[in-house]
């Protein structure tokens, strides 16, 4: 990949200050970038690096006024972070969509239909009655079960497992190690103390423009005809567990190591922090925000901001924290007061 600074500025809708003909081949961190690379500056604490960087260009916010001489060209935009994200997406598309054709050995089952310009990596397996759209990339060692459907421009990375009947929309990215459609955690206790597995007969339906991080697991629904559903625009981090019959609304983001129990419904535009635990059969309303390591055990109201275990309103949590972080000192002072009271002389009422 090689573009000029001016070409990149045109893509981002930005303005160039400096050498617009400088060649860009790679992206890099502002403190480590070399000649031929482009970086960005959005956090003010990194500003000192812009005066020392070897990057050929840096994306900055409109109105940025250097305090020292610069040795790099600038691309002025409204939002440097978002603009650099756009650049990363374009770069990712460029390197991802270079792959094409069919590598051997690979397997394609009977009655399966594959669209145009599909890449099938070595040792990939595609079962029977599968429907795959155009420009799909299926990397080595991926498993696509029977009756799976995959929309256009979706990327299935190496080692992904899509169980039978899973449906994936268009423009999705599923990262390595994901398991989609495995059995939910359903076991019936028996009279002798043992547990008997309950067959899981449903599937998983994943919408469009969804990213799912590495080693995330999404279980199928319990009953035939029902689905675990992930709606359009959802972004899921690595190592997330979504149990059977979970539903996630549009544009919700879920950070790493979060676990969502069965039949819970998460609304749209929610933000779930890392290591959050969510109980089963509850509803998180739209725009709910949950801080890291919180435990959610009941329904929430729209716009709720929660923290702690069990989770409470974030402002109440912070006020409570201001108290309980001082409990050792308060306990010490209480004991001192108690001792003073015990040492006070006693007075008998006059008769």
ChimeraX attribute file (.defattr): number of C-alpha atoms within 10 A of each C-alpha:
attribute: neighborCount
match mode: 1-to-1
recipient: residues
	/A:1	9
	/A:2	12
	/A:3	14
	/A:4	17
	/A:5	27
	/A:6	20
	/A:7	17
	/A:8	20
	/A:9	19
	/A:10	13
	/A:11	13
	/A:12	21
	/A:13	13
	/A:14	23
	/A:15	18
	/A:16	20
	/A:17	14
	/A:18	17
	/A:19	15
	/A:20	19
	/A:21	12
	/A:22	18
	/A:23	20
	/A:24	20
	/A:25	13
	/A:26	17
	/A:27	20
	/A:28	15
	/A:29	16
	/A:30	25
	/A:31	17
	/A:32	13
	/A:33	19
	/A:34	18
	/A:35	16
	/A:36	20
	/A:37	22
	/A:38	29
	/A:39	27
	/A:40	24
	/A:41	21
	/A:42	15
	/A:43	10
	/A:44	7
	/A:45	8
	/A:46	12
	/A:47	15
	/A:48	13
	/A:49	14
	/A:50	23
	/A:51	16
	/A:52	15
	/A:53	21
	/A:54	22
	/A:55	26
	/A:56	24
	/A:57	34
	/A:58	27
	/A:59	28
	/A:60	25
	/A:61	19
	/A:62	15
	/A:63	9
	/A:64	11
	/A:65	8
	/A:66	10
	/A:67	9
	/A:68	9
	/A:69	9
	/A:70	14
	/A:71	15
	/A:72	21
	/A:73	20
	/A:74	27
	/A:75	29
	/A:76	22
	/A:77	22
	/A:78	15
	/A:79	16
	/A:80	23
	/A:81	17
	/A:82	13
	/A:83	23
	/A:84	22
	/A:85	12
	/A:86	14
	/A:87	18
	/A:88	13
	/A:89	11
	/A:90	13
	/A:91	15
	/A:92	11
	/A:93	12
	/A:94	12
	/A:95	10
	/A:96	12
	/A:97	17
	/A:98	9
	/A:99	17
	/A:100	16
	/A:101	12
	/A:102	16
	/A:103	15
	/A:104	12
	/A:105	12
	/A:106	16
	/A:107	17
	/A:108	17
	/A:109	15
	/A:110	12
	/A:111	12
	/A:112	17
	/A:113	14
	/A:114	18
	/A:115	14
	/A:116	12
	/A:117	17
	/A:118	22
	/A:119	23
	/A:120	27
	/A:121	24
	/A:122	18
	/A:123	18
	/A:124	23
	/A:125	20
	/A:126	26
	/A:127	20
	/A:128	17
	/A:129	19
	/A:130	24
	/A:131	19
	/A:132	24
	/A:133	20
	/A:134	17
	/A:135	22
	/A:136	26
	/A:137	27
	/A:138	29
	/A:139	22
	/A:140	22
	/A:141	19
	/A:142	25
	/A:143	23
	/A:144	27
	/A:145	21
	/A:146	20
	/A:147	18
	/A:148	23
	/A:149	22
	/A:150	24
	/A:151	21
	/A:152	20
	/A:153	22
	/A:154	26
	/A:155	23
	/A:156	26
	/A:157	21
	/A:158	22
	/A:159	21
	/A:160	25
	/A:161	23
	/A:162	26
	/A:163	23
	/A:164	24
	/A:165	21
	/A:166	25
	/A:167	23
	/A:168	27
	/A:169	21
	/A:170	21
	/A:171	19
	/A:172	26
	/A:173	21
	/A:174	26
	/A:175	21
	/A:176	21
	/A:177	19
	/A:178	25
	/A:179	21
	/A:180	28
	/A:181	29
	/A:182	22
	/A:183	21
	/A:184	23
	/A:185	16
	/A:186	16
	/A:187	12
	/A:188	10
	/A:189	11
	/A:190	9
	/A:191	7
	/A:192	6
	/A:193	7
	/A:194	9
	/A:195	12
	/A:196	11
	/A:197	12
	/A:198	13
	/A:199	14
	/A:200	19
	/A:201	17
	/A:202	25
	/A:203	29
	/A:204	29
	/A:205	22
	/A:206	25
	/A:207	20
	/A:208	20
	/A:209	19
	/A:210	23
	/A:211	21
	/A:212	23
	/A:213	20
	/A:214	21
	/A:215	20
	/A:216	24
	/A:217	22
	/A:218	28
	/A:219	26
	/A:220	32
	/A:221	27
	/A:222	24
	/A:223	14
	/A:224	12
	/A:225	9
	/A:226	16
	/A:227	24
	/A:228	28
	/A:229	23
	/A:230	26
	/A:231	21
	/A:232	21
	/A:233	21
	/A:234	24
	/A:235	21
	/A:236	23
	/A:237	20
	/A:238	21
	/A:239	21
	/A:240	25
	/A:241	20
	/A:242	27
	/A:243	27
	/A:244	32
	/A:245	27
	/A:246	25
	/A:247	23
	/A:248	25
	/A:249	22
	/A:250	21
	/A:251	20
	/A:252	24
	/A:253	20
	/A:254	24
	/A:255	20
	/A:256	20
	/A:257	19
	/A:258	24
	/A:259	21
	/A:260	24
	/A:261	20
	/A:262	24
	/A:263	20
	/A:264	23
	/A:265	22
	/A:266	27
	/A:267	22
	/A:268	22
	/A:269	20
	/A:270	26
	/A:271	21
	/A:272	25
	/A:273	21
	/A:274	21
	/A:275	19
	/A:276	25
	/A:277	24
	/A:278	24
	/A:279	17
	/A:280	19
	/A:281	16
	/A:282	19
	/A:283	20
	/A:284	25
	/A:285	20
	/A:286	20
	/A:287	21
	/A:288	21
	/A:289	24
	/A:290	27
	/A:291	18
	/A:292	19
	/A:293	18
	/A:294	22
	/A:295	21
	/A:296	24
	/A:297	16
	/A:298	14
	/A:299	15
	/A:300	21
	/A:301	12
	/A:302	15
	/A:303	14
	/A:304	18
	/A:305	19
	/A:306	24
	/A:307	24
	/A:308	19
	/A:309	14
	/A:310	12
	/A:311	21
	/A:312	19
	/A:313	14
	/A:314	17
	/A:315	12
	/A:316	12
	/A:317	16
	/A:318	14
	/A:319	10
	/A:320	11
	/A:321	13
	/A:322	11
	/A:323	11
	/A:324	12
	/A:325	10
	/A:326	10
	/A:327	12
	/A:328	10
	/A:329	11
	/A:330	13
	/A:331	11
	/A:332	11
	/A:333	12
	/A:334	12
	/A:335	12
	/A:336	12
	/A:337	12
	/A:338	11
	/A:339	11
	/A:340	10
	/A:341	10
	/A:342	10
	/A:343	9
	/A:344	8
	/A:345	7
	/A:346	7
	/A:347	6
	/A:348	6
	/A:349	5
	/A:350	4
	/A:351	3
